């Protein structure tokens, strides 16, 4: 009877230990996945901002160029 009780207790402790280890692995996996998602989102947002800045620079350059062309054509005498 004492031996059976000790065996059941040992099995229960082993089962609890395995469950705890499984929970820790799951938590580690979730944390890693969250960090990866956060990193991908951050990189994507940075690329988006760079792209927006580049488009703004190009639009500004085109506007300046068009303004210069209009100024030049406006100052030419009519023939």
Backbone torsions as a table, in degrees:
resi	resn	phi	psi	omega
1	UNK	NA	-46.2	179.1
2	UNK	-64.7	-39.4	178.7
3	UNK	-64.7	-42.8	178.9
4	UNK	-64.0	-40.8	179.2
5	UNK	-64.5	-43.1	178.9
6	UNK	-64.0	-40.0	179.9
7	UNK	-65.6	-45.1	178.2
8	UNK	-61.5	-42.4	179.5
9	UNK	-63.0	-42.2	179.3
10	UNK	-64.5	-43.5	178.4
11	UNK	-63.1	-40.4	179.4
12	UNK	-63.7	-44.1	178.7
13	UNK	-63.2	-41.6	178.8
14	UNK	-63.0	-44.3	178.7
15	UNK	-61.8	-44.9	178.8
16	UNK	-62.9	-40.3	178.3
17	UNK	-62.8	-43.9	179.4
18	UNK	-64.5	-39.8	178.6
19	UNK	-64.5	-41.2	178.5
20	UNK	-63.5	-44.0	178.2
21	UNK	-62.9	-39.4	177.1
22	UNK	-62.6	-41.8	178.7
23	UNK	-64.5	-40.9	178.7
24	UNK	-64.2	-42.7	177.6
25	UNK	-62.5	-42.5	179.1
26	UNK	-63.3	-42.4	179.3
27	UNK	-64.8	-41.4	177.4
28	UNK	-61.9	-43.0	-180.0
29	UNK	-63.5	-44.9	180.0
30	UNK	-63.2	-42.3	178.6
31	UNK	-62.7	-44.7	179.0
32	UNK	-62.2	-44.4	179.7
33	UNK	-63.1	-42.7	178.2
34	UNK	-60.9	-42.7	179.6
35	UNK	-64.6	-40.6	178.9
36	UNK	-64.4	-44.3	179.2
37	UNK	-62.1	-43.6	179.7
38	UNK	-61.9	-42.9	-179.0
39	UNK	-65.9	-43.1	178.4
40	UNK	-63.2	-42.7	179.0
41	UNK	-63.3	-41.0	-179.6
42	UNK	-65.2	-44.1	178.7
43	UNK	-64.0	-42.5	179.4
44	UNK	-61.4	-44.2	179.4
45	UNK	-64.2	-40.7	178.2
46	UNK	-62.6	-43.3	178.0
47	UNK	-63.0	-40.9	177.8
48	UNK	-59.9	-46.5	179.8
49	UNK	-63.3	-42.0	177.8
50	UNK	-61.1	-42.6	179.3
51	UNK	-62.9	-43.7	179.2
52	UNK	-63.5	-41.3	178.7
53	UNK	-64.3	-41.6	179.3
54	UNK	-63.6	-43.4	177.7
55	UNK	-63.3	-39.2	178.8
56	UNK	-64.8	-41.6	178.1
57	UNK	-63.0	-44.0	-179.5
58	UNK	-64.9	-42.1	179.4
59	UNK	-64.0	-38.6	178.7
60	UNK	-65.5	-42.1	179.1
61	UNK	-64.3	-41.7	178.6
62	UNK	-64.4	-42.1	179.0
63	UNK	-61.8	-44.0	179.3
64	UNK	-63.4	-40.9	-179.2
65	UNK	-64.8	-45.7	179.3
66	UNK	-62.6	-40.1	179.2
67	UNK	-62.4	-43.1	179.3
68	UNK	-63.2	-43.6	-179.9
69	UNK	-63.9	-40.6	177.9
70	UNK	-64.9	-39.8	179.5
71	UNK	-64.5	-42.6	-179.5
72	UNK	-66.1	-45.0	-178.6
73	UNK	-68.5	-30.0	179.0
74	UNK	-73.8	-25.7	-178.6
75	UNK	-90.9	-10.6	178.6
76	UNK	-73.2	136.6	177.8
77	UNK	-71.4	146.1	178.1
78	UNK	-75.2	140.5	-179.6
79	UNK	-101.6	NA	NA
